[in-house]
């Protein structure tokens, strides 16, 4: 394998690649022969020395075994930024090691792809003739630390036994105390990673490597809302994401309308049910987009859960959770059910996602009427789900279902269910 601007790693005394342009000629170099046997041109294993004496730009090779790369002959008096593109062979499973490298930004060695045919790209920098070499990267696609985080929290396995300083735990549930910057995430069967709900505001998850959800495992957002009765839900404090809309309480008269939020136009929360006397329940809140805005279609809007605006003078608008349901109507004596709280947003940005469990951001259930002939509360709209990844697989579910409507009493009418929130999958 050889390309302009790159070097072939050959057997024995390798020769320089043929330059096809003046630019390529300037960056072509003969690498030092590997210290151990190679299997053919560009196929490497064992210890491989990469010669930088003539200012190589890119080394390209195929891994046929576990490989240790070392740079030699760093030029003095100049800064260099070499890149290594290493592809796993048709078998895969080969480890990659670099000697004398300080990994940015946190000192954590990157996670390498080991599947057959998968590509790993690492970039390096030194301005002191190789005394200190900084490295970054490791995978063939994606936006690096800017998209998937720096991995500084390390790898976590959520199994009901492990505990971490940035996660709370109780009875099969883990919840974050801030945004997470993981190098790998495993949610095992029977375990839930709850990204909002209770006293937990809505936080984001970044993962620079593999995020896996086993069958029976979940990553969810929950809402704070009464499952029955007239008391409206106040939902959450704002974390790094804004929560879904709080819900109106039920009263003995006409039901109050739910709260409208910034979101996908045409989506709405459920309406409150009418009382038996004919008194109307409250309308469900809606999702709306301001004129000139759209759902996020690219970075950086997706990474910040912001609405895309082609004109910067429009300002930045951030998406909260879903709209809240309308309150059920009271019958003059008994209160209607409260509206359901809007679902909270769920954000997961991971280089690779394997989902055999559930990713869910449901809206809150409407409250049941308090008796008599009062109506039930409308269900909250489902929360928005933002997934950013380079690879996705698995048979698990992704849902942003709206909450169910609350039950009525007597001749009252049940509340309507909320509509689903929007789901965006951005392949990076």
Buried (B, 14 or more C-beta within 10 A) or exposed (E): BBEBBBBBBBBEEBEBBEBEEEEBBEBBBBBBBBEEEBEEBBBBBBBBBBBBEBEBBBBBBBBBBEBBBBBEBBBEEEEBEBBBBBBBBEEBEBEBEBEEBEBBEBEBBBBBBBEEEBBBBBBBBBBEBBEEBBBBBBBBBBBBBEBBBBBBBEBBBBBBEEEBEBBBBEEEBBBBBEBBBBBBBBBBBBBBBBBBBBEBBBBBBBBBBBBBBBBBBBBBBBBBBBBBBBBBBEBBEEBBBBBBBBBBBBBBBBBBBBBBBBBBBEBBBBBBBBBBBEBBBBBBBBBBBEEEBBBBEEBEBBBBBBBBBEEEEBEEBBBBBBBBBBBBBBBEEBBBBBBBBBBBBBBBBBBBBBBBBBBBBBBBBBBBBBEBBBBBBBBBBBBBBBBBBBBBEBEBEBBBBBBBBBBBBBBBBBBBBBBBBBBBEBEB
